[in-house]
Amino acid sequence: MRDQLAKLVQDRAGGEPVCLFAYDLDLLTEHVRTVVESLPPRCRMFYAMKANSADRLLRALAPLVAGFEVASGGELDKARAIGETTPVIFGGPAKTPAEIEQALTQNVTRLHVESVLELHRISEIATRIGRTAEVLLRVNLAGPFPSATLAMAGRPTQFGISEAALPEAVAAVATLPGVRLVGFHLHSLSNNLSATAHLELLDHYRRTVSAWEQEFGVRCEVLNVGGGIGVNYADLADQFDWVHFARELPAVIDEFPGHWAEIDFECGRYLVAECGQYAVEVLDVKRNHGVDYALVRGGTHQFRLPVSWQHSHPFTVLPVEQWSLSATRPELRDARITVVGELCTPKDVLARDAVVARVRAGDVLVFSHAGAYGWEISHHDFLSHPHPEHLFYGDAA
Ligand SMILES: *Cc1c(COP(=O)(O)O)cnc(C)c1O
């Protein structure tokens, strides 16, 4: 895709400034196929579409994954546009009655329940329309968590049912009509880079859920272990060791044969981040208060990920030779630059103190690993600039 992007950038030189997301669907399908094929039996990989719900991505992913994890009626619509029978699991912290009814009438496989009140809502709606909803209770674990995961897990959040309220929730499912308890859902961390820590976390889940089965006299048929496998934006060469993770996974999950007929993963970032790039043209290069800035067409209203995670996003410079202005072309060599966008706010920063061999006005910066939580989470219309293009490359495009 890099070559195609380079060609496109050359062809466009002198025209409207480049500003686009480019997706390599071949890279996407190859990565996801490798991940899915390496999972042990009983494990299924769902795609959490909030990371990126572009129709073309979903179409490329649908034949490879077990189904989609959705967290709104809108995401369910997108899943159903891909396939009437594609398996869908439905989560989300604040579901409306209308969304619950939509989920049930559109035959979602399971609902992930976030509170006792939500259980009552689901029961009421399922009974009224003559369905039985299969549910997982999403539990917000009290901890303590394995030390390796401490930086990311175990902080208070609005998600799930507190462990203290779990007895009440289990008792409610047992008595309410229209709902059947199928298992538990645990999603405790985000962007975890350590395969060892992830295995420790799953081992912690195993022990916790086994204890609940004993305590409540229930049988967990499906355990959903969430997403949260990370992408190392700071060092692209040092990524989550999936091969190690997949190799060690059976030892963690096989200890209790007969339990947990199905173990669901619902990953977003790890599946789609790498296939996306965000390419933006440098409009100006200048120095203020001792800092060198590259100002680009685009910015955090299109790619909010770096500000949202407070990181400096990795990019490379795609040189563009054409320069048609009579004014001298500004250029920096062996510099540390801060890359900012077109918004009138100092927070519009994509990268800080990034070392570049050379950058000039008119060059294009290509931000890599921009496929997850990039465009999706951004405030597109702040300042009413035109939206970027979205290009899809590869056989699946
Ligand atoms: C966001 C989310 C995911 C996906 O998280 P990633 O970090 O992108 O893998 C999975 N499950 C739930 C409940 C989520 O909210």
The ligand as an SDF file (V2000), in Angstrom:
LIG
                    3D

 15 15  0  0  0  0  0  0  0  0999 V2000
  -13.9260   -1.1940   23.7110 C   0  0  0  0  0  0  0  0  0  0  0  0
  -14.3250   -2.5380   24.1440 C   0  0  0  0  0  0  0  0  0  0  0  0
  -13.7270   -3.6630   23.5780 C   0  0  0  0  0  0  0  0  0  0  0  0
  -12.6050   -3.5770   22.5830 C   0  0  0  0  0  0  0  0  0  0  0  0
  -11.4880   -3.0660   23.2100 O   0  0  0  0  0  0  0  0  0  0  0  0
  -10.0500   -3.0560   22.4800 P   0  0  0  0  0  0  0  0  0  0  0  0
   -9.1930   -2.4280   23.5130 O   0  0  0  0  0  0  0  0  0  0  0  0
  -10.2010   -2.2130   21.2640 O   0  0  0  0  0  0  0  0  0  0  0  0
   -9.7100   -4.4480   22.1690 O   0  0  0  0  0  0  0  0  0  0  0  0
  -14.1740   -4.9050   23.9800 C   0  0  0  0  0  0  0  0  0  0  0  0
  -15.1680   -5.0350   24.8890 N   0  0  0  0  0  0  0  0  0  0  0  0
  -15.7490   -3.9720   25.4670 C   0  0  0  0  0  0  0  0  0  0  0  0
  -16.8280   -4.1760   26.4570 C   0  0  0  0  0  0  0  0  0  0  0  0
  -15.3530   -2.6840   25.1120 C   0  0  0  0  0  0  0  0  0  0  0  0
  -15.9360   -1.6330   25.6940 O   0  0  0  0  0  0  0  0  0  0  0  0
  1  2  1  0
  2  3  1  0
  2 14  2  0
  3  4  1  0
  3 10  2  0
  4  5  1  0
  5  6  1  0
  6  7  2  0
  6  8  1  0
  6  9  1  0
 10 11  1  0
 11 12  2  0
 12 13  1  0
 12 14  1  0
 14 15  1  0
M  END
$$$$
